[in-house]
Each structure stands twice: as structure tokens, then as C-alpha cells.
Amino acid sequence: MSFNLSQLPVDQRAAIQQHRQCCFENYQQQLQLEAQVAVEAAWEFSRLLAARGEKKAGWRDWVCQQLIELDDPRLVAKLKQRLNGYMRGAGQSTQPA
């Protein structure tokens, strides 16, 4: 549905513009947050993989413990997704965490 904002009263146009600006700012903040989580997930992923040789057979349990200790559910979900993809690609079980 499309309509001409110039036909609305000034106060109603201002309210619509303010709401649109608020929505856009929220969208921008979400993008920044997602980018931040992606960077943190990449760092954590490389840290977890680097410890694989050191932990050997106990690596999977150690990774589970590390995921439990993280407090950001978005980060944990992103890491689980990357770890599961890695494990499937390595021919391992699909559930490291």
C-alpha cells in the first residue's frame, strides 16, 4: 500500500518519520551486533580448533565445557553451527556439543 505523506498533517508526518528513523537505527544496531558476534565466533572457533591437538580424545568434552561457560547464546549458536559443519566435513559425528 502506498500513499502520499504530503497529504498528512505535519505532526503525523513527523511521527511517521521518527518511527522510520528509529526502525532504521535498530536495524543498523542489529547489523553491527551480528558482525561483532561473527568476529567473536571466528576467533573462538579458531581457539577451539587450535586446542584439538593438545586435548586429543578429551577435546569434544572440553569444547562442550567451553560452550557452557560462554554467556552469549547467539555466540554459542554460531559456534555450534560452525563446529558441527567442521565435524561433518572432517567425517566425524555431527554433534560435538
Helices and strands as residue ranges (DSSP letters): G 5-7, H 10-50, H 52-55, G 56-58, H 59-69, H 73-89
